[in-house]
Amino acid sequence: MKHLNSAQAKKRLVDGNQRFVNSTAALHHEFHPHRHTKDTQDQAPFAIVLGCSDSRVPIETIFDQSFGDLFIIRIAGNIVAPSQTGSIEFAISKFKTSLVVVLGHSNCGAISAAIDECINKTNLSGSLHSVTDRIKPSILPLISLNLPNHELMDKAVEVNIINSVKQLQSQSTIIKDAIYNNKLAVIGANYSLKSGAVQFLA
């Protein structure tokens, strides 16, 4: 595959999602077992996606992409932690991938758990705290606004995406250098479970 710059990579994702929304997705038939040695040795992902682990958000499917197209890291709440950052740094360094997308989605369970913890002081396991503690900075400023529950959820999802983007842009020297040299863009996107559409935030 020809190396794509960040604008070209984003367009490919936009076009693929539009096919998915329009029910004209064309690449699903390419998900078959690898039949050639070359397929198992080479990869050239044109975009990196840091997405939520939610089972309702199959990332290759919603972007209508196939094997080898996307380098995907999934974790509840699409949070940024050292292992996620390291995975992204690996893909940038190894494959010269030019676009990172932080993909959140509507009705996110991790966001809901963090909101519940903030408001109702629910008792979560230590491991789950390691997720919600990275989401709460996005939520705490919103609590005092007394928003209706659905508005609080929607706003929290968006702010959490934006904060994850900012963390990636600021906390990794490899990522910062690639952005500075115009070799990489890091952007956010929000997937609607209802419509299937992905809204890019930049």
C-alpha positions in Angstrom: 0.0 0.0 0.0 1.2 3.5 -0.8 2.2 5.5 2.3 -0.6 7.9 3.2 -0.2 11.3 4.9 -2.5 12.1 7.8 -5.1 13.9 5.6 -5.3 10.9 3.2 -5.5 8.4 6.1 -8.4 10.4 7.7 -10.2 10.5 4.3 -9.9 6.8 4.0 -11.5 6.3 7.4 -14.2 8.8 6.6 -15.0 7.1 3.4 -15.0 3.7 5.0 -17.3 4.8 7.7 -19.7 6.3 5.2 -19.9 3.0 3.4 -20.6 1.3 6.7 -23.4 3.8 7.5 -24.9 3.4 4.0 -24.7 -0.4 4.3 -22.4 -0.5 1.2 -19.3 -1.8 3.0 -17.3 -3.6 0.5 -14.3 -5.1 2.3 -15.9 -7.5 4.8 -15.4 -10.4 2.3 -11.6 -9.9 2.6 -11.6 -11.3 6.2 -10.4 -14.8 5.3 -7.5 -16.9 6.6 -4.1 -15.8 5.3 -3.1 -18.0 2.4 0.2 -16.6 1.5 3.4 -16.3 3.7 3.8 -12.7 2.7 0.5 -11.9 4.3 1.7 -13.1 7.7 5.0 -11.3 7.6 4.2 -7.8 6.3 1.9 -5.1 7.5 1.6 -1.5 6.7 -1.3 0.0 8.8 -2.3 3.4 7.5 -3.8 4.6 10.8 -3.5 3.8 14.5 -6.7 3.7 16.5 -6.8 3.9 20.3 -10.4 2.7 21.0 -12.6 1.5 23.7 -12.9 -2.3 24.4 -16.7 -2.1 24.0 -18.0 -5.1 22.1 -20.4 -2.9 20.2 -17.6 -1.0 18.5 -15.8 -3.4 16.0 -13.3 -0.9 14.7 -12.3 -2.5 11.4 -16.0 -3.0 10.6 -17.2 0.5 11.3 -14.4 1.9 9.1 -14.8 -0.9 6.5 -11.1 -1.9 6.6 -9.5 -5.3 6.4 -6.4 -7.2 7.6 -3.3 -5.1 8.0 -5.1 -1.7 7.5 -5.4 -0.5 11.1 -3.1 -0.8 14.1 -5.6 -1.0 17.0 -5.2 -0.6 20.7 -8.3 -1.2 22.8 -8.9 -0.4 26.4 -12.0 0.4 28.4 -12.7 4.2 28.1 -10.1 4.7 25.4 -7.8 6.0 28.1 -4.1 6.8 27.8 -1.8 4.7 30.0 1.9 3.8 29.5 1.2 0.5 27.7 -1.1 2.2 25.2 1.4 5.0 24.6 4.1 2.5 24.1 2.0 0.6 21.6 1.4 3.8 19.6 5.1 4.7 19.7 5.9 1.2 18.4 3.6 1.6 15.4 4.8 5.1 14.6 8.5 4.0 14.8 8.0 0.7 13.0 5.4 1.5 10.3 5.7 5.3 9.9 2.0 5.5 10.4 0.9 9.1 10.0 -2.5 9.2 11.9 -3.5 8.4 15.4 -7.3 8.4 16.1 -8.6 8.3 19.7 -12.0 6.7 19.2 -14.7 7.1 21.9 -18.3 6.2 21.6 -21.8 7.0 22.9 -23.1 5.2 26.0 -19.6 4.2 27.1 -19.7 1.8 30.1 -16.4 3.0 31.5 -17.5 6.6 31.4 -20.8 5.6 33.1 -18.8 3.8 35.8 -16.6 6.8 36.4 -19.6 9.1 36.6 -21.3 6.8 39.0 -18.2 6.7 41.1 -18.0 10.5 41.2 -21.6 11.1 42.1 -22.6 8.0 44.1 -19.2 7.1 45.6 -19.6 3.6 44.4 -17.0 1.1 45.6 -14.9 -0.2 42.7 -12.1 -2.8 42.5 -8.6 -1.5 42.5 -8.1 -2.6 38.9 -11.2 -0.8 37.8 -10.0 2.3 39.7 -7.0 2.2 37.4 -9.3 2.9 34.5 -11.8 5.3 36.1 -9.1 7.4 37.8 -7.9 8.3 34.3 -11.4 9.3 33.2 -12.5 11.3 36.3 -10.5 14.4 35.4 -12.7 14.7 32.3 -15.9 14.3 34.4 -15.3 16.2 37.6 -15.5 19.7 36.0 -18.9 18.7 34.5 -20.5 17.4 37.7 -21.1 21.0 39.0 -23.0 21.9 35.8 -26.0 19.8 36.9 -26.6 18.5 33.4 -29.3 15.9 32.7 -27.9 12.4 32.8 -27.8 11.9 29.0 -26.2 15.3 28.4 -23.6 14.6 31.1 -22.8 11.3 29.5 -22.5 12.7 26.0 -20.3 15.6 27.2 -18.1 13.4 29.3 -17.5 11.0 26.4 -16.4 14.0 24.2 -14.2 15.6 26.9 -12.6 12.3 27.7 -11.7 11.8 24.0 -10.2 15.3 23.8 -8.2 14.8 27.0 -6.8 11.5 25.7 -5.7 13.3 22.5 -4.0 16.0 24.5 -2.2 13.5 26.7 -0.8 11.6 23.6 0.3 14.9 22.1 2.1 16.1 25.2 3.4 13.0 27.1 5.4 11.2 24.5 8.6 12.6 23.0 8.3 10.2 20.0 4.7 11.5 19.3 5.6 15.1 19.8 8.6 14.9 17.5 6.5 13.3 14.8 3.9 16.0 15.1 6.5 18.7 15.1 8.0 17.3 11.9 4.6 17.1 10.2 4.8 13.3 10.0 1.9 12.6 12.4 -1.5 13.9 13.4 -3.4 12.9 16.6 -7.1 13.5 16.4 -10.3 12.5 18.3 -13.4 10.8 17.0 -16.8 9.8 18.5 -18.8 6.8 17.3 -22.6 6.8 17.6 -23.9 3.4 18.6 -27.3 4.5 17.2 -26.4 5.8 13.8 -23.1 4.0 13.2 -21.5 7.3 12.2 -18.1 8.5 13.3 -17.8 12.2 14.1 -14.2 13.4 13.8 -13.4 16.1 16.4 -10.5 17.6 14.4 
